Amino acid sequence: MSLGSGRCHYHPDRAGLGICVECRNVICVECTTQFEGINRCATCLGKRLEKARRLVARNDWSFGNLFLAALCVLIVFGGLYGLSALLAD
């Protein structure tokens, strides 16, 4: 349905209640979900959820991240140990 029709994009037989702020489609009361005080349709909320899941997965600690963190700790403590050995002489 077009934006000016006032009918729900997903249910053309129903009157539109609002407009999804992301896709700009007219949506009815059944399709409207207020998230953060803003009307969004289920499709756009699903896209936001998927994007959030990808960000969480990307921020998880993998074996490579743990190995690099341990290596950095060893380098720092090795440098401190070497510096203390130089200063002790």
Steps between C-alpha positions, in 0.01 A plus 500: 500500500617851439582742779205727423234226501462478880471120477739255663785386277473141631118491543341708220153442648592685824539870570852620569588613852847638439809490284806286560792738547742272317318374189241783497213256438154567647425238767188401694464455875581129472823565306621789715759434767630789700870459566682784673176700472498480120267304268668221307363207301594138571722481190712797606519377860620163370773673299609698808509181709712320240740794484530502881568124503779542245658774713487279810650206311779719368586621851529150647841379611641244258810284545701744288394795716591315819837397357584859400395630841719243677791582268467872578497429873814288465675772299412768757610290798812385313589863430446593863711204615780598260485863611515401865800276426680792330427735786613244761854487352 
